[in-house]
Amino acid sequence: MRLFTALIQNPKARSATLTGIAPASNNACDTEHDSESLNLRLLRPAISGAKLFMATVESAAPPAVHTVHSGVEPLRAGQGSSFLWHKVHSLLGIVPIGAFLLEHLLSNFEALKGPIAYGNQVKFLNSLPLVRVLEWVFIFLPILYHGVYGVYIWLRGKSNIVYYPWAGNWMYLAQRYTGLIAFVYIIQHLWRQRFSGVMLPENPYYAFHKVQVELSNPWMLAIYVIAMIAVCWHFAYGVWLFAAKWGITPGVTARRRFAYVCVVLGVLLAAMGIASIVAFVGPWYANASVPGL
């Protein structure tokens, strides 16, 4: 057996070295070559038939830097001036775009009550003071910025779902695709329902019939259903991201709990939207006439 004793080499410096007495037959370090490989220094023999080695302690090497492979995490802090644009993009997705989405779904839900009730809702909205200014400042321009900047973020980002199938990667990818679907759908929807054909602000009771005619096309009906689900998913997950990035839900537990709330919100909004679509194409108000025509 080896005998290890602690020797105080320099009391003033209060540094200690560990020495060991090893018999010559010890295979661990019975040669000077072995002692060099073990960082041992040969001292003057103190015991006959034995070699005395001193083990020196070197400063520990700095820990290896942990390399994280590239991938998309659920939350990433902005850098430079892009941080401000990211914040504006995130905020506009909640207010006013999110608020408008809620109002729009509630207004469309009036379709379940029939063409007259739906026309009354359209008339009420278009009778608000400065309604055209409100449309451009709080609806059209925010949607334009949010959509264009969202596409810009998508083009600059990489999801890496093949090599890094993290939940954050899948959510990132789904948010980008649903955002693109929503943006394209909103553009065509505004053009077809707001800026072409019969002008609904001046003819509010024509609104139900106009939507009904558009949804009579099976392809448009499928587009509306897909777009409705995409819009509601995008908004619900956007609410979750907003709460996380703005510090409303700090910590993993808070975010996990709030995720359930957002799932319920998304499902509820999608159900309302699809119910409104069914009201337009269902048998209850088939071939609804336009009052006064």
C-alpha positions, 0 to 999 in steps of 0.5 A, a space after each residue: 500500500 501507499 502511504 500518503 502524508 501531507 507536508 507543509 512546504 511553505 508555511 508563509 505561503 500556506 500552500 500544501 503539497 501531497 507527498 507519497 511513499 511508494 515501494 519500488 515494486 509499485 506498478 503505479 509509479 515505480 519509474 521516473 517516466 511514470 512519475 512524470 506522467 503523473 506530475 510527480 517529482 522525485 525527492 531524496 529517498 527517505 526510506 531504504 528501498 523506496 522512492 519518494 515522490 511529491 505530487 504537485 497540484 496545478 490550477 484547474 483548467 477553465 471549464 469547457 465552454 458548452 456549445 449550443 447548436 443553432 436552433 430556434 428557442 421559444 423566446 429570444 431577446 431583440 438586439 439593436 434597433 430591431 428590438 424596438 420594431 419587435 416590440 411594436 410588432 408584438 404590441 400591435 398584434 394585441 392592440 389594436 389588431 387583436 381587439 379588432 379581431 375580437 370585435 369582428 368575430 362578435 359582429 359576425 356572430 350576429 349572422 346567427 340572428 339573420 340578415 337584418 341583425 347582421 345588417 344592423 351591426 354593419 350599420 352601427 359600426 359605420 355610423 361611429 364618429 370618424 370611422 374612416 380615420 379609425 379604420 386606417 389608423 387602428 385597422 389597416 395600417 397596423 395590419 399592414 405593418 404587422 403583416 409585412 414585418 412578420 414576413 420579414 422576421 420569417 425570412 430572417 429566421 430558421 426553424 430547424 425542426 428537422 434537426 432540433 424538433 423542440 416545441 419552440 421550433 414547431 410553435 415558431 414554424 406554425 406561427 409563421 405559416 398561420 401568420 402568412 395565411 392570415 395576412 393573405 386572407 385579410 388582404 383578399 377579404 378586405 378587397 372583396 368585401 370592403 373595396 370592391 362590389 357593393 359598398 357596404 358602408 353605404 349599403 349595410 343591409 347588403 352585407 349578409 347577401 354579399 358574404 353569402 354569395 362569396 361563400 357559395 363557392 366551395 373553394 372560397 368556403 374552404 379558404 374561409 374555414 382554413 383562414 379562420 382557424 389560422 387567424 385564431 391560432 395565430 392570435 391565441 399563440 401571439 397572446 401567449 408570446 406577448 405575455 411571456 416577452 413582456 414579463 406578464 407571465 414570468 417563469 415556466 410554471 406561469 407560462 405553462 398555466 397561461 398556455 392552457 388559457 390561450 388554448 381555450 381562447 383560440 378554440 373558443 374564437 375559432 368555434 365562433 368564427 366557424 359558427 358564423 360561416 355556417 350561418 351564412 351557408 346553412 339552410 336557415 337563411 338560404 338565398 336571403 333577400 336584400 331589404 328594399 330590393 
